[in-house]
Amino acid sequence: MAKSLKKMTVLVIEDEADIRRFISRVLELEGYRVLQAGDGDEGLRLAKEKSIALVLLDLMMPGRDGWAVLKEMKAAPELSAIPVIVLSGMVGGIERDKVLSMGAVDYLVKPLGVAGLREVVARTLRR
């Protein structure tokens, strides 16, 4: 990986702790800094307070879900340029098409594989 990517911070917004820890570990081993949020409110707070290069966002969370977080991020001038990769257990094309039309850059279906996760994150951050 290019040295410049290693300094980038990735924010993982995911309510399931095991999935959040898995994603974080994979990305930390790749050299990224990783911040974790267990819900949408915490994720938005971190996105506003920290210098975030990429957000990995779960759609289905209690409280403020991923749909609401994505909508708010893309409407906020200070957050709208941050690329968002949506994570979901839903394999349907309707959800994928909707989040892409809302401004997400990619859509990954859970369960996530290590190689696919690394490749999508690296490709997104190279853009």
Backbone atoms as SQL, in Angstrom:
CREATE TABLE atoms (id INTEGER PRIMARY KEY, chain TEXT, resi INTEGER, resn TEXT, atom TEXT, x REAL, y REAL, z REAL);
INSERT INTO atoms VALUES
  (1, 'A', 1, 'MET', 'N', 0.849, -1.180, 0.000),
  (2, 'A', 1, 'MET', 'CA', 0.000, 0.000, 0.000),
  (3, 'A', 1, 'MET', 'C', 0.887, 1.234, 0.000),
  (4, 'A', 2, 'ALA', 'N', 0.441, 2.246, -0.669),
  (5, 'A', 2, 'ALA', 'CA', 1.189, 3.498, -0.721),
  (6, 'A', 2, 'ALA', 'C', 1.283, 4.108, 0.672),
  (7, 'A', 3, 'LYS', 'N', 2.417, 4.683, 0.963),
  (8, 'A', 3, 'LYS', 'CA', 2.652, 5.242, 2.289),
  (9, 'A', 3, 'LYS', 'C', 1.606, 6.276, 2.683),
  (10, 'A', 4, 'SER', 'N', 1.158, 7.091, 1.731),
  (11, 'A', 4, 'SER', 'CA', 0.189, 8.136, 2.045),
  (12, 'A', 4, 'SER', 'C', -1.137, 7.570, 2.541),
  (13, 'A', 5, 'LEU', 'N', -1.514, 6.390, 2.088),
  (14, 'A', 5, 'LEU', 'CA', -2.770, 5.784, 2.536),
  (15, 'A', 5, 'LEU', 'C', -2.675, 5.322, 3.988),
  (16, 'A', 6, 'LYS', 'N', -1.480, 4.961, 4.427),
  (17, 'A', 6, 'LYS', 'CA', -1.322, 4.413, 5.772),
  (18, 'A', 6, 'LYS', 'C', -1.660, 5.416, 6.860),
  (19, 'A', 7, 'LYS', 'N', -1.577, 6.694, 6.573),
  (20, 'A', 7, 'LYS', 'CA', -1.867, 7.708, 7.577),
  (21, 'A', 7, 'LYS', 'C', -3.355, 8.060, 7.627),
  (22, 'A', 8, 'MET', 'N', -4.136, 7.532, 6.728),
  (23, 'A', 8, 'MET', 'CA', -5.552, 7.902, 6.646),
  (24, 'A', 8, 'MET', 'C', -6.362, 7.254, 7.765),
  (25, 'A', 9, 'THR', 'N', -7.388, 7.980, 8.190),
  (26, 'A', 9, 'THR', 'CA', -8.264, 7.495, 9.253),
  (27, 'A', 9, 'THR', 'C', -9.584, 7.030, 8.656),
  (28, 'A', 10, 'VAL', 'N', -9.970, 5.821, 9.029),
  (29, 'A', 10, 'VAL', 'CA', -11.225, 5.229, 8.588),
  (30, 'A', 10, 'VAL', 'C', -12.153, 5.145, 9.802),
  (31, 'A', 11, 'LEU', 'N', -13.386, 5.568, 9.621),
  (32, 'A', 11, 'LEU', 'CA', -14.396, 5.495, 10.672),
  (33, 'A', 11, 'LEU', 'C', -15.344, 4.352, 10.364),
  (34, 'A', 12, 'VAL', 'N', -15.479, 3.424, 11.307),
  (35, 'A', 12, 'VAL', 'CA', -16.387, 2.281, 11.166),
  (36, 'A', 12, 'VAL', 'C', -17.595, 2.541, 12.057),
  (37, 'A', 13, 'ILE', 'N', -18.768, 2.683, 11.431),
  (38, 'A', 13, 'ILE', 'CA', -20.020, 2.884, 12.170),
  (39, 'A', 13, 'ILE', 'C', -20.837, 1.606, 12.017),
  (40, 'A', 14, 'GLU', 'N', -20.865, 0.815, 13.074),
  (41, 'A', 14, 'GLU', 'CA', -21.472, -0.522, 13.049),
  (42, 'A', 14, 'GLU', 'C', -21.907, -0.869, 14.455),
  (43, 'A', 15, 'ASP', 'N', -23.174, -1.273, 14.608),
  (44, 'A', 15, 'ASP', 'CA', -23.673, -1.567, 15.949),
  (45, 'A', 15, 'ASP', 'C', -23.247, -2.936, 16.470),
  (46, 'A', 16, 'GLU', 'N', -22.891, -3.868, 15.613),
  (47, 'A', 16, 'GLU', 'CA', -22.477, -5.199, 16.055),
  (48, 'A', 16, 'GLU', 'C', -20.984, -5.174, 16.379),
  (49, 'A', 17, 'ALA', 'N', -20.673, -5.346, 17.666),
  (50, 'A', 17, 'ALA', 'CA', -19.292, -5.205, 18.138),
  (51, 'A', 17, 'ALA', 'C', -18.335, -6.169, 17.446),
  (52, 'A', 18, 'ASP', 'N', -18.738, -7.410, 17.216),
  (53, 'A', 18, 'ASP', 'CA', -17.842, -8.381, 16.570),
  (54, 'A', 18, 'ASP', 'C', -17.476, -7.946, 15.156),
  (55, 'A', 19, 'ILE', 'N', -18.448, -7.457, 14.414),
  (56, 'A', 19, 'ILE', 'CA', -18.188, -7.004, 13.046),
  (57, 'A', 19, 'ILE', 'C', -17.312, -5.752, 13.080),
  (58, 'A', 20, 'ARG', 'N', -17.616, -4.847, 13.987),
  (59, 'A', 20, 'ARG', 'CA', -16.828, -3.621, 14.125),
  (60, 'A', 20, 'ARG', 'C', -15.367, -3.944, 14.443),
  (61, 'A', 21, 'ARG', 'N', -15.147, -4.880, 15.370),
  (62, 'A', 21, 'ARG', 'CA', -13.779, -5.271, 15.732),
  (63, 'A', 21, 'ARG', 'C', -13.076, -5.965, 14.567),
  (64, 'A', 22, 'PHE', 'N', -13.786, -6.822, 13.832),
  (65, 'A', 22, 'PHE', 'CA', -13.204, -7.522, 12.679),
  (66, 'A', 22, 'PHE', 'C', -12.729, -6.515, 11.626),
  (67, 'A', 23, 'ILE', 'N', -13.605, -5.597, 11.250),
  (68, 'A', 23, 'ILE', 'CA', -13.254, -4.591, 10.239),
  (69, 'A', 23, 'ILE', 'C', -12.067, -3.764, 10.716),
  (70, 'A', 24, 'SER', 'N', -12.126, -3.341, 11.958),
  (71, 'A', 24, 'SER', 'CA', -11.058, -2.511, 12.508),
  (72, 'A', 24, 'SER', 'C', -9.727, -3.244, 12.486),
  (73, 'A', 25, 'ARG', 'N', -9.712, -4.490, 12.860),
  (74, 'A', 25, 'ARG', 'CA', -8.461, -5.265, 12.887),
  (75, 'A', 25, 'ARG', 'C', -7.892, -5.423, 11.479),
  (76, 'A', 26, 'VAL', 'N', -8.743, -5.766, 10.520),
  (77, 'A', 26, 'VAL', 'CA', -8.284, -5.918, 9.136),
  (78, 'A', 26, 'VAL', 'C', -7.643, -4.622, 8.656),
  (79, 'A', 27, 'LEU', 'N', -8.303, -3.506, 8.898),
  (80, 'A', 27, 'LEU', 'CA', -7.799, -2.223, 8.407),
  (81, 'A', 27, 'LEU', 'C', -6.563, -1.753, 9.168),
  (82, 'A', 28, 'GLU', 'N', -6.512, -2.020, 10.471),
  (83, 'A', 28, 'GLU', 'CA', -5.317, -1.667, 11.241),
  (84, 'A', 28, 'GLU', 'C', -4.100, -2.448, 10.744),
  (85, 'A', 29, 'LEU', 'N', -4.290, -3.712, 10.405),
  (86, 'A', 29, 'LEU', 'CA', -3.192, -4.514, 9.865),
  (87, 'A', 29, 'LEU', 'C', -2.704, -3.983, 8.519),
  (88, 'A', 30, 'GLU', 'N', -3.572, -3.252, 7.826),
  (89, 'A', 30, 'GLU', 'CA', -3.200, -2.627, 6.555),
  (90, 'A', 30, 'GLU', 'C', -2.525, -1.270, 6.782),
  (91, 'A', 31, 'GLY', 'N', -2.487, -0.809, 8.013),
  (92, 'A', 31, 'GLY', 'CA', -1.806, 0.434, 8.325),
  (93, 'A', 31, 'GLY', 'C', -2.694, 1.654, 8.486),
  (94, 'A', 32, 'TYR', 'N', -4.006, 1.481, 8.390),
  (95, 'A', 32, 'TYR', 'CA', -4.912, 2.612, 8.569),
  (96, 'A', 32, 'TYR', 'C', -5.126, 2.890, 10.048),
  (97, 'A', 33, 'ARG', 'N', -5.439, 4.142, 10.362),
  (98, 'A', 33, 'ARG', 'CA', -5.951, 4.470, 11.690),
  (99, 'A', 33, 'ARG', 'C', -7.450, 4.193, 11.626),
  (100, 'A', 34, 'VAL', 'N', -7.989, 3.584, 12.662),
  (101, 'A', 34, 'VAL', 'CA', -9.409, 3.238, 12.653),
  (102, 'A', 34, 'VAL', 'C', -10.080, 3.776, 13.899),
  (103, 'A', 35, 'LEU', 'N', -11.189, 4.476, 13.690),
  (104, 'A', 35, 'LEU', 'CA', -12.058, 4.905, 14.781),
  (105, 'A', 35, 'LEU', 'C', -13.330, 4.085, 14.686),
  (106, 'A', 36, 'GLN', 'N', -13.919, 3.780, 15.839),
  (107, 'A', 36, 'GLN', 'CA', -15.125, 2.962, 15.869),
  (108, 'A', 36, 'GLN', 'C', -16.271, 3.703, 16.532),
  (109, 'A', 37, 'ALA', 'N', -17.464, 3.503, 15.969),
  (110, 'A', 37, 'ALA', 'CA', -18.692, 4.040, 16.555),
  (111, 'A', 37, 'ALA', 'C', -19.729, 2.928, 16.570),
  (112, 'A', 38, 'GLY', 'N', -20.410, 2.782, 17.693),
  (113, 'A', 38, 'GLY', 'CA', -21.405, 1.729, 17.838),
  (114, 'A', 38, 'GLY', 'C', -22.808, 2.133, 17.429),
  (115, 'A', 39, 'ASP', 'N', -22.988, 3.419, 17.077),
  (116, 'A', 39, 'ASP', 'CA', -24.310, 3.870, 16.624),
  (117, 'A', 39, 'ASP', 'C', -24.156, 5.095, 15.735),
  (118, 'A', 40, 'GLY', 'N', -25.241, 5.476, 15.107),
  (119, 'A', 40, 'GLY', 'CA', -25.214, 6.582, 14.165),
  (120, 'A', 40, 'GLY', 'C', -24.886, 7.927, 14.781),
  (121, 'A', 41, 'ASP', 'N', -25.391, 8.184, 15.978),
  (122, 'A', 41, 'ASP', 'CA', -25.111, 9.464, 16.631),
  (123, 'A', 41, 'ASP', 'C', -23.622, 9.614, 16.945),
  (124, 'A', 42, 'GLU', 'N', -23.035, 8.564, 17.502),
  (125, 'A', 42, 'GLU', 'CA', -21.604, 8.592, 17.810),
  (126, 'A', 42, 'GLU', 'C', -20.780, 8.720, 16.522),
  (127, 'A', 43, 'GLY', 'N', -21.208, 8.022, 15.481),
  (128, 'A', 43, 'GLY', 'CA', -20.513, 8.095, 14.201),
  (129, 'A', 43, 'GLY', 'C', -20.519, 9.494, 13.613),
  (130, 'A', 44, 'LEU', 'N', -21.668, 10.147, 13.636),
  (131, 'A', 44, 'LEU', 'CA', -21.746, 11.518, 13.129),
  (132, 'A', 44, 'LEU', 'C', -20.888, 12.470, 13.953),
  (133, 'A', 45, 'ARG', 'N', -20.889, 12.285, 15.260),
  (134, 'A', 45, 'ARG', 'CA', -20.062, 13.124, 16.127),
  (135, 'A', 45, 'ARG', 'C', -18.585, 12.974, 15.764),
  (136, 'A', 46, 'LEU', 'N', -18.120, 11.742, 15.621),
  (137, 'A', 46, 'LEU', 'CA', -16.714, 11.508, 15.269),
  (138, 'A', 46, 'LEU', 'C', -16.389, 12.055, 13.880),
  (139, 'A', 47, 'ALA', 'N', -17.318, 11.885, 12.944),
  (140, 'A', 47, 'ALA', 'CA', -17.084, 12.388, 11.582),
  (141, 'A', 47, 'ALA', 'C', -16.909, 13.905, 11.591),
  (142, 'A', 48, 'LYS', 'N', -17.643, 14.586, 12.474),
  (143, 'A', 48, 'LYS', 'CA', -17.552, 16.041, 12.553),
  (144, 'A', 48, 'LYS', 'C', -16.305, 16.505, 13.305),
  (145, 'A', 49, 'GLU', 'N', -15.862, 15.723, 14.285),
  (146, 'A', 49, 'GLU', 'CA', -14.754, 16.141, 15.151),
  (147, 'A', 49, 'GLU', 'C', -13.381, 15.743, 14.633),
  (148, 'A', 50, 'LYS', 'N', -13.291, 14.672, 13.872),
  (149, 'A', 50, 'LYS', 'CA', -12.008, 14.116, 13.458),
  (150, 'A', 50, 'LYS', 'C', -11.804, 14.304, 11.957),
  (151, 'A', 51, 'SER', 'N', -10.573, 14.122, 11.530),
  (152, 'A', 51, 'SER', 'CA', -10.251, 14.187, 10.105),
  (153, 'A', 51, 'SER', 'C', -10.397, 12.779, 9.531),
  (154, 'A', 52, 'ILE', 'N', -11.537, 12.526, 8.898),
  (155, 'A', 52, 'ILE', 'CA', -11.887, 11.190, 8.427),
  (156, 'A', 52, 'ILE', 'C', -11.690, 11.112, 6.910),
  (157, 'A', 53, 'ALA', 'N', -10.998, 10.057, 6.466),
  (158, 'A', 53, 'ALA', 'CA', -10.771, 9.861, 5.032),
  (159, 'A', 53, 'ALA', 'C', -11.853, 8.991, 4.399),
  (160, 'A', 54, 'LEU', 'N', -12.496, 8.136, 5.210),
  (161, 'A', 54, 'LEU', 'CA', -13.467, 7.173, 4.695),
  (162, 'A', 54, 'LEU', 'C', -14.360, 6.710, 5.831),
  (163, 'A', 55, 'VAL', 'N', -15.647, 6.475, 5.513),
  (164, 'A', 55, 'VAL', 'CA', -16.584, 5.914, 6.483),
  (165, 'A', 55, 'VAL', 'C', -17.101, 4.583, 5.952),
  (166, 'A', 56, 'LEU', 'N', -17.065, 3.575, 6.810),
  (167, 'A', 56, 'LEU', 'CA', -17.735, 2.301, 6.551),
  (168, 'A', 56, 'LEU', 'C', -18.984, 2.322, 7.421),
  (169, 'A', 57, 'LEU', 'N', -20.155, 2.249, 6.799),
  (170, 'A', 57, 'LEU', 'CA', -21.420, 2.530, 7.476),
  (171, 'A', 57, 'LEU', 'C', -22.407, 1.384, 7.342),
  (172, 'A', 58, 'ASP', 'N', -22.800, 0.826, 8.482),
  (173, 'A', 58, 'ASP', 'CA', -23.844, -0.196, 8.507),
  (174, 'A', 58, 'ASP', 'C', -25.196, 0.478, 8.298),
  (175, 'A', 59, 'LEU', 'N', -26.072, -0.173, 7.547),
  (176, 'A', 59, 'LEU', 'CA', -27.401, 0.407, 7.316),
  (177, 'A', 59, 'LEU', 'C', -28.357, 0.190, 8.470),
  (178, 'A', 60, 'MET', 'N', -28.397, -1.034, 8.992),
  (179, 'A', 60, 'MET', 'CA', -29.405, -1.393, 9.977),
  (180, 'A', 60, 'MET', 'C', -28.831, -1.291, 11.386),
  (181, 'A', 61, 'MET', 'N', -29.160, -0.188, 12.066),
  (182, 'A', 61, 'MET', 'CA', -28.731, 0.039, 13.446),
  (183, 'A', 61, 'MET', 'C', -29.911, 0.606, 14.220),
  (184, 'A', 62, 'PRO', 'N', -29.964, 0.338, 15.522),
  (185, 'A', 62, 'PRO', 'CA', -31.022, 0.961, 16.328),
  (186, 'A', 62, 'PRO', 'C', -30.781, 2.465, 16.434),
  (187, 'A', 63, 'GLY', 'N', -31.840, 3.199, 16.681),
  (188, 'A', 63, 'GLY', 'CA', -31.715, 4.654, 16.772),
  (189, 'A', 63, 'GLY', 'C', -31.520, 5.239, 15.387),
  (190, 'A', 64, 'ARG', 'N', -30.539, 6.115, 15.252),
  (191, 'A', 64, 'ARG', 'CA', -30.249, 6.730, 13.947),
  (192, 'A', 64, 'ARG', 'C', -29.553, 5.676, 13.096),
  (193, 'A', 65, 'ASP', 'N', -30.268, 5.174, 12.090),
  (194, 'A', 65, 'ASP', 'CA', -29.715, 4.103, 11.263),
  (195, 'A', 65, 'ASP', 'C', -28.794, 4.649, 10.170),
  (196, 'A', 66, 'GLY', 'N', -28.212, 3.743, 9.401),
  (197, 'A', 66, 'GLY', 'CA', -27.278, 4.136, 8.357),
  (198, 'A', 66, 'GLY', 'C', -27.892, 5.000, 7.276),
  (199, 'A', 67, 'TRP', 'N', -29.166, 4.776, 6.988),
  (200, 'A', 67, 'TRP', 'CA', -29.855, 5.608, 5.992),
  (201, 'A', 67, 'TRP', 'C', -29.835, 7.073, 6.427),
  (202, 'A', 68, 'ALA', 'N', -30.177, 7.297, 7.706),
  (203, 'A', 68, 'ALA', 'CA', -30.228, 8.660, 8.232),
  (204, 'A', 68, 'ALA', 'C', -28.829, 9.270, 8.314),
  (205, 'A', 69, 'VAL', 'N', -27.845, 8.469, 8.706),
  (206, 'A', 69, 'VAL', 'CA', -26.467, 8.966, 8.788),
  (207, 'A', 69, 'VAL', 'C', -25.973, 9.370, 7.400),
  (208, 'A', 70, 'LEU', 'N', -26.194, 8.521, 6.415),
  (209, 'A', 70, 'LEU', 'CA', -25.758, 8.825, 5.049),
  (210, 'A', 70, 'LEU', 'C', -26.420, 10.100, 4.542),
  (211, 'A', 71, 'LYS', 'N', -27.720, 10.215, 4.763),
  (212, 'A', 71, 'LYS', 'CA', -28.451, 11.398, 4.319),
  (213, 'A', 71, 'LYS', 'C', -27.886, 12.659, 4.973),
  (214, 'A', 72, 'GLU', 'N', -27.633, 12.597, 6.282),
  (215, 'A', 72, 'GLU', 'CA', -27.112, 13.766, 6.982),
  (216, 'A', 72, 'GLU', 'C', -25.685, 14.098, 6.539),
  (217, 'A', 73, 'MET', 'N', -24.864, 13.081, 6.353),
  (218, 'A', 73, 'MET', 'CA', -23.489, 13.335, 5.913),
  (219, 'A', 73, 'MET', 'C', -23.461, 14.013, 4.549),
  (220, 'A', 74, 'LYS', 'N', -24.283, 13.548, 3.627),
  (221, 'A', 74, 'LYS', 'CA', -24.244, 14.097, 2.275),
  (222, 'A', 74, 'LYS', 'C', -24.889, 15.485, 2.200),
  (223, 'A', 75, 'ALA', 'N', -25.695, 15.835, 3.207),
  (224, 'A', 75, 'ALA', 'CA', -26.311, 17.166, 3.239),
  (225, 'A', 75, 'ALA', 'C', -25.434, 18.196, 3.948),
  (226, 'A', 76, 'ALA', 'N', -24.469, 17.727, 4.736),
  (227, 'A', 76, 'ALA', 'CA', -23.621, 18.642, 5.517),
  (228, 'A', 76, 'ALA', 'C', -22.372, 19.006, 4.717),
  (229, 'A', 77, 'PRO', 'N', -22.158, 20.280, 4.435),
  (230, 'A', 77, 'PRO', 'CA', -20.999, 20.685, 3.633),
  (231, 'A', 77, 'PRO', 'C', -19.663, 20.169, 4.166),
  (232, 'A', 78, 'GLU', 'N', -19.510, 20.115, 5.486),
  (233, 'A', 78, 'GLU', 'CA', -18.241, 19.685, 6.065),
  (234, 'A', 78, 'GLU', 'C', -18.023, 18.171, 6.003),
  (235, 'A', 79, 'LEU', 'N', -19.082, 17.420, 5.693),
  (236, 'A', 79, 'LEU', 'CA', -18.988, 15.953, 5.644),
  (237, 'A', 79, 'LEU', 'C', -19.242, 15.372, 4.259),
  (238, 'A', 80, 'SER', 'N', -19.821, 16.141, 3.383),
  (239, 'A', 80, 'SER', 'CA', -20.311, 15.591, 2.111),
  (240, 'A', 80, 'SER', 'C', -19.224, 14.997, 1.221),
  (241, 'A', 81, 'ALA', 'N', -17.988, 15.465, 1.356),
  (242, 'A', 81, 'ALA', 'CA', -16.914, 14.952, 0.497),
  (243, 'A', 81, 'ALA', 'C', -16.289, 13.658, 1.020),
  (244, 'A', 82, 'ILE', 'N', -16.635, 13.247, 2.239),
  (245, 'A', 82, 'ILE', 'CA', -16.080, 12.007, 2.791),
  (246, 'A', 82, 'ILE', 'C', -16.740, 10.826, 2.085),
  (247, 'A', 83, 'PRO', 'N', -15.942, 9.946, 1.465),
  (248, 'A', 83, 'PRO', 'CA', -16.548, 8.782, 0.822),
  (249, 'A', 83, 'PRO', 'C', -17.133, 7.825, 1.859),
  (250, 'A', 84, 'VAL', 'N', -18.280, 7.245, 1.514),
  (251, 'A', 84, 'VAL', 'CA', -18.977, 6.316, 2.403),
  (252, 'A', 84, 'VAL', 'C', -19.167, 4.992, 1.675),
  (253, 'A', 85, 'ILE', 'N', -18.717, 3.925, 2.309),
  (254, 'A', 85, 'ILE', 'CA', -18.987, 2.571, 1.831),
  (255, 'A', 85, 'ILE', 'C', -20.032, 1.987, 2.763),
  (256, 'A', 86, 'VAL', 'N', -21.161, 1.590, 2.208),
  (257, 'A', 86, 'VAL', 'CA', -22.255, 1.056, 3.011),
  (258, 'A', 86, 'VAL', 'C', -22.064, -0.447, 3.193),
  (259, 'A', 87, 'LEU', 'N', -22.349, -0.924, 4.407),
  (260, 'A', 87, 'LEU', 'CA', -22.295, -2.336, 4.749),
  (261, 'A', 87, 'LEU', 'C', -23.714, -2.793, 5.055),
  (262, 'A', 88, 'SER', 'N', -24.088, -3.932, 4.501),
  (263, 'A', 88, 'SER', 'CA', -25.446, -4.403, 4.767),
  (264, 'A', 88, 'SER', 'C', -25.539, -5.908, 4.608),
  (265, 'A', 89, 'GLY', 'N', -26.444, -6.493, 5.339),
  (266, 'A', 89, 'GLY', 'CA', -26.757, -7.902, 5.173),
  (267, 'A', 89, 'GLY', 'C', -27.781, -8.117, 4.069),
  (268, 'A', 90, 'MET', 'N', -28.323, -7.029, 3.532),
  (269, 'A', 90, 'MET', 'CA', -29.332, -7.112, 2.469),
  (270, 'A', 90, 'MET', 'C', -28.628, -7.212, 1.114),
  (271, 'A', 91, 'VAL', 'N', -28.930, -8.265, 0.383),
  (272, 'A', 91, 'VAL', 'CA', -28.276, -8.461, -0.909),
  (273, 'A', 91, 'VAL', 'C', -29.074, -7.880, -2.068),
  (274, 'A', 92, 'GLY', 'N', -30.256, -7.367, -1.802),
  (275, 'A', 92, 'GLY', 'CA', -31.113, -6.849, -2.860),
  (276, 'A', 92, 'GLY', 'C', -30.537, -5.649, -3.582),
  (277, 'A', 93, 'GLY', 'N', -30.774, -5.588, -4.863),
  (278, 'A', 93, 'GLY', 'CA', -30.282, -4.484, -5.671),
  (279, 'A', 93, 'GLY', 'C', -30.956, -3.170, -5.376),
  (280, 'A', 94, 'ILE', 'N', -32.174, -3.209, -4.834),
  (281, 'A', 94, 'ILE', 'CA', -32.910, -1.981, -4.552),
  (282, 'A', 94, 'ILE', 'C', -32.177, -1.150, -3.497),
  (283, 'A', 95, 'GLU', 'N', -31.746, -1.789, -2.404),
  (284, 'A', 95, 'GLU', 'CA', -31.016, -1.085, -1.350),
  (285, 'A', 95, 'GLU', 'C', -29.701, -0.537, -1.895),
  (286, 'A', 96, 'ARG', 'N', -28.997, -1.358, -2.663),
  (287, 'A', 96, 'ARG', 'CA', -27.715, -0.928, -3.237),
  (288, 'A', 96, 'ARG', 'C', -27.915, 0.300, -4.126),
  (289, 'A', 97, 'ASP', 'N', -28.874, 0.215, -5.016),
  (290, 'A', 97, 'ASP', 'CA', -29.134, 1.336, -5.919),
  (291, 'A', 97, 'ASP', 'C', -29.504, 2.601, -5.149),
  (292, 'A', 98, 'LYS', 'N', -30.301, 2.436, -4.088),
  (293, 'A', 98, 'LYS', 'CA', -30.743, 3.597, -3.317),
  (294, 'A', 98, 'LYS', 'C', -29.569, 4.279, -2.614),
  (295, 'A', 99, 'VAL', 'N', -28.696, 3.500, -1.942),
  (296, 'A', 99, 'VAL', 'CA', -27.591, 4.142, -1.228),
  (297, 'A', 99, 'VAL', 'C', -26.590, 4.762, -2.198),
  (298, 'A', 100, 'LEU', 'N', -26.403, 4.145, -3.351),
  (299, 'A', 100, 'LEU', 'CA', -25.498, 4.735, -4.338),
  (300, 'A', 100, 'LEU', 'C', -26.081, 6.047, -4.869),
  (301, 'A', 101, 'SER', 'N', -27.397, 6.086, -5.053),
  (302, 'A', 101, 'SER', 'CA', -28.024, 7.321, -5.518),
  (303, 'A', 101, 'SER', 'C', -28.003, 8.410, -4.441),
  (304, 'A', 102, 'MET', 'N', -27.874, 8.000, -3.175),
  (305, 'A', 102, 'MET', 'CA', -27.797, 8.946, -2.059),
  (306, 'A', 102, 'MET', 'C', -26.373, 9.473, -1.853),
  (307, 'A', 103, 'GLY', 'N', -25.410, 8.907, -2.570),
  (308, 'A', 103, 'GLY', 'CA', -24.046, 9.416, -2.465),
  (309, 'A', 103, 'GLY', 'C', -23.002, 8.456, -1.942),
  (310, 'A', 104, 'ALA', 'N', -23.391, 7.236, -1.566),
  (311, 'A', 104, 'ALA', 'CA', -22.389, 6.245, -1.154),
  (312, 'A', 104, 'ALA', 'C', -21.534, 5.877, -2.367),
  (313, 'A', 105, 'VAL', 'N', -20.268, 5.531, -2.123),
  (314, 'A', 105, 'VAL', 'CA', -19.375, 5.185, -3.230),
  (315, 'A', 105, 'VAL', 'C', -19.353, 3.689, -3.515),
  (316, 'A', 106, 'ASP', 'N', -19.784, 2.880, -2.534),
  (317, 'A', 106, 'ASP', 'CA', -19.805, 1.434, -2.748),
  (318, 'A', 106, 'ASP', 'C', -20.743, 0.792, -1.740),
  (319, 'A', 107, 'TYR', 'N', -21.013, -0.501, -1.962),
  (320, 'A', 107, 'TYR', 'CA', -21.973, -1.250, -1.149),
  (321, 'A', 107, 'TYR', 'C', -21.399, -2.646, -0.955),
  (322, 'A', 108, 'LEU', 'N', -21.121, -3.023, 0.275),
  (323, 'A', 108, 'LEU', 'CA', -20.592, -4.348, 0.574),
  (324, 'A', 108, 'LEU', 'C', -21.622, -5.158, 1.336),
  (325, 'A', 109, 'VAL', 'N', -21.770, -6.419, 0.943),
  (326, 'A', 109, 'VAL', 'CA', -22.729, -7.299, 1.595),
  (327, 'A', 109, 'VAL', 'C', -22.022, -8.112, 2.675),
  (328, 'A', 110, 'LYS', 'N', -22.621, -8.127, 3.862),
  (329, 'A', 110, 'LYS', 'CA', -22.100, -8.930, 4.969),
  (330, 'A', 110, 'LYS', 'C', -22.571, -10.370, 4.792),
  (331, 'A', 111, 'PRO', 'N', -21.791, -11.351, 5.209),
  (332, 'A', 111, 'PRO', 'CA', -20.527, -11.232, 5.913),
  (333, 'A', 111, 'PRO', 'C', -19.411, -10.784, 4.969),
  (334, 'A', 112, 'LEU', 'N', -18.497, -10.007, 5.521),
  (335, 'A', 112, 'LEU', 'CA', -17.402, -9.441, 4.745),
  (336, 'A', 112, 'LEU', 'C', -16.215, -10.387, 4.717),
  (337, 'A', 113, 'GLY', 'N', -15.544, -10.429, 3.582),
  (338, 'A', 113, 'GLY', 'CA', -14.305, -11.179, 3.467),
  (339, 'A', 113, 'GLY', 'C', -13.126, -10.232, 3.594),
  (340, 'A', 114, 'VAL', 'N', -12.018, -10.736, 4.090),
  (341, 'A', 114, 'VAL', 'CA', -10.832, -9.905, 4.318),
  (342, 'A', 114, 'VAL', 'C', -10.331, -9.293, 3.009),
  (343, 'A', 115, 'ALA', 'N', -10.140, -10.115, 1.997),
  (344, 'A', 115, 'ALA', 'CA', -9.561, -9.623, 0.731),
  (345, 'A', 115, 'ALA', 'C', -10.453, -8.569, 0.082),
  (346, 'A', 116, 'GLY', 'N', -11.747, -8.825, 0.031),
  (347, 'A', 116, 'GLY', 'CA', -12.669, -7.873, -0.580),
  (348, 'A', 116, 'GLY', 'C', -12.722, -6.556, 0.169),
  (349, 'A', 117, 'LEU', 'N', -12.726, -6.627, 1.485),
  (350, 'A', 117, 'LEU', 'CA', -12.747, -5.421, 2.316),
  (351, 'A', 117, 'LEU', 'C', -11.491, -4.586, 2.075),
  (352, 'A', 118, 'ARG', 'N', -10.336, -5.236, 2.118),
  (353, 'A', 118, 'ARG', 'CA', -9.071, -4.514, 1.891),
  (354, 'A', 118, 'ARG', 'C', -9.049, -3.860, 0.520),
  (355, 'A', 119, 'GLU', 'N', -9.498, -4.587, -0.502),
  (356, 'A', 119, 'GLU', 'CA', -9.437, -4.086, -1.874),
  (357, 'A', 119, 'GLU', 'C', -10.360, -2.884, -2.068),
  (358, 'A', 120, 'VAL', 'N', -11.585, -2.960, -1.570),
  (359, 'A', 120, 'VAL', 'CA', -12.550, -1.863, -1.739),
  (360, 'A', 120, 'VAL', 'C', -12.088, -0.615, -0.985),
  (361, 'A', 121, 'VAL', 'N', -11.574, -0.788, 0.217),
  (362, 'A', 121, 'VAL', 'CA', -11.098, 0.362, 0.994),
  (363, 'A', 121, 'VAL', 'C', -9.918, 1.012, 0.283),
  (364, 'A', 122, 'ALA', 'N', -8.939, 0.208, -0.131),
  (365, 'A', 122, 'ALA', 'CA', -7.757, 0.761, -0.806),
  (366, 'A', 122, 'ALA', 'C', -8.143, 1.468, -2.103),
  (367, 'A', 123, 'ARG', 'N', -9.022, 0.860, -2.879),
  (368, 'A', 123, 'ARG', 'CA', -9.454, 1.461, -4.150),
  (369, 'A', 123, 'ARG', 'C', -10.174, 2.789, -3.907),
  (370, 'A', 124, 'THR', 'N', -11.022, 2.818, -2.910),
  (371, 'A', 124, 'THR', 'CA', -11.768, 4.049, -2.605),
  (372, 'A', 124, 'THR', 'C', -10.827, 5.159, -2.160),
  (373, 'A', 125, 'LEU', 'N', -9.856, 4.831, -1.336),
  (374, 'A', 125, 'LEU', 'CA', -8.953, 5.860, -0.832),
  (375, 'A', 125, 'LEU', 'C', -7.953, 6.333, -1.885),
  (376, 'A', 126, 'ARG', 'N', -7.724, 5.554, -2.911),
  (377, 'A', 126, 'ARG', 'CA', -6.841, 5.980, -4.000),
  (378, 'A', 126, 'ARG', 'C', -7.512, 6.992, -4.903),
  (379, 'A', 127, 'ARG', 'N', -8.824, 7.068, -4.885),
  (380, 'A', 127, 'ARG', 'CA', -9.570, 7.988, -5.774),
  (381, 'A', 127, 'ARG', 'C', -9.259, 9.433, -5.454);
